[in-house]
Amino acid sequence: MAERGYIVIADITGYTAYLSGSELDHAQDSLRSLLELLVHDTRPPLVISRLQGDAVISYAPSGSFLQGQTLIELLENCYVAFRQARERMQLNTTCTCNACRNIPNLDLKFLVHFGTYVLQDMLTYKEMVGSDVNLAHRLLKNHIVEVTGITAYAAYTQPAVDELGIQKMCLAMRPHRESYEHLGEIGLYVQDLHAVWE
């Protein structure tokens, strides 16, 4: 049965370049640690749908957030924990391999959309399917970094902003637009997470 709710994707950036330029054993250990942190910090009311490579995909039914600021703070806290973990990895190693030297090149972005999805029971998880889920995945491939210069961010689609009621908070974010064939133009608000960390 179709449900309305939030679709949230936490995606480690720099993953492909990191793997291709690093020793696989050490790279996998670092990435596993960071993904485990993302899983741990994906807190209720968000429910993890599945892991996909370098991403954690989660959802929350409509009405899960009494205040939109709650979701913003949840993502900010997750980003701060990610940065702390990344710094600890750097400080706690004396290894000079590429994997260990390139840990600072890994960062994090979030995509938040509100729409309709169906939950399909898989072996160990409930996978979301639907056109809004496809849209969220498409939005991960965007021009935010090139256009805004913001490399670590939380991007909220207009439907997510409207449902969360965070229009005033978006005044401090960068408006951005993406255009996709068959989907048209999508309005986003981009929060700079480096500023949160600093």
N, C-alpha and C positions, 0 to 999 in steps of 0.2 A: 504494500500500500504506500502511496506517495506521501511524503512528509515535507514540511517546510522547516527550514532551519539554517544554521550557520555551517559553512564549509570552510575549514581552516587548514592551510598547508604550511608546515614549517620545513624549509628547504635549506640545506647546507650549500652555500655557494663556493665555487672554486673546487668542487669535488672532483670533476673530471680531470682538470689540469693537475690537481694534487695527486691523483692516482697514477696518471701517465708519467709524471716526473718524479715518482718516489718508489722506494723499495716496498713491495707489496705487503710484506709481513708487518712492518712498522706502521705503514699507512692504514692497514686494516684495523690494527689495534687502536690507533688514534680515532679513526672514524667510528668504530664500534663504541668507544667511550662517549663520544659526542652524541651519537644517536641514542644511547642509553639515557643520557642526560635529558634529551628532548622528550623521550618517552616518559621519564620520571616527572618532568615539569609540564606535561600535558595534563592539566588537572581538571577535575569536574568543575563545571558541568560538561566540559569537552570529553568526548569519548573517542578513543583511537579506533579508526576504521582499519587502517593497515599501514605498514611501512613499505616504501617504494624506493629502493636504492638509498639515496641521500635525503629522503623526505619522510616526514611523519604526517599522515593525513587523518584529520579528525573532524568531528561534527558535534553540534549541539542543537537540540530541537528549539523551535521558536519559543520565546518566552523564558529561555534558560537564564538570561541575564536581566536582572531587575534594573540594573544601571549599565549602560554601555561602557562606562569607564572601567567596569570590572574586567571586561575582556581585554581592553587596552593594557591595564595593569598586569594581567596575567601574561600577555605577550612580552611586555617590558621586563618583567621578572625573569621570564625564560631566557630572554636575550642576555641579561646581566649574568645569569648563571652560566650561560654558554661562554661568554667572554672570560669569566673567572676560571672556568675549566680549561679554556684554551691557554690562558696565562700560566696556570699551574702546570700544564703539560710542558710548556716552554721552560719554566723554572726548574722543573724536577727531572730534566734529562741532561745528560752530558754527551749524548749520542750526537754525532755529526753527520748522520745519513741525511739524504734529501728529505725523507718523510718527516723527520724530526725538525729539520731546519725550515720546512715549508708550512708548518702548522699555522703560523700567523696569516697565511694566505687564505685560510678557511674562514668563512663568515656565515651569516644567517639572514634569511629573509622570510617574511610571512605574507601569505595572501589570505584575505578574509572576504568571503562572498556570502550573500544570503539568497537562498533559492529553494527549489524543489529537488528532492532526491528520493530514491527508493533504496532501502537497505536489503541487500541479498545475503543470505546466510552462506558463508563459505566454511571451510573446515574449522578454522579457529578464530574467525573474525566476521564482522558484518561489513561488506563492501558497499560503498555508495555508488549508485549509477544514476545517470540522467544528464540532460543537456546542461544544467547548471554546474554539475560536477565537471563535465568536459570543459566548460568555460573557465572554471577555476584553474584547471590544469593548463589550458592555453595561456592564461594570464601570467603563468610563471615565466613564459618566454616573452619578454617585454623589452621596452627601450628605456626603462626607468633610470638605469645607471647612466646611459649615454646622454639622456635629456637633462636629468636633474643633478648628476654627480653623486647621488646618494647610493652608497654601496651596500649598506645594511639597513633594512627597512621593514615596516609593516605597511602593506598596501590594502586599503579598504575600498571595495567597490561601492558605488552609489547605493545599491539596494542594502548593503550591510550597514552603511552609514545611516540610512533612513530607519532601518529596523532597530539599530542600537540607540538611535536618538542622540548621536554625537556630533551634530552639525556644528555646534559652537567649538568643540575641541578640534574640528577639522580646520578651523581658521589658522591654527598653528602648523598645519600640514601643507605639503605641496600638492595642488591639484595637478592631475596628469590624465592624459587620454591615450588609449590604445585602440587600434583599429584592426579588425580581423575579418578575413573573407568569410562570408556566411553568417557572421555574428554582428557586424557593424562596429560602431564606435562605443567604447566602454569608458565611463568616467571612474577615476580612482582618486583617492587621497592617500598621500605617501608620508608616513612618519619616519623621520631620520632616527634610527636606533643608535647610531654612534653618539648622537647628542644625548640620548638617555644614558648611555654608558659613561660619558664624560661628566 
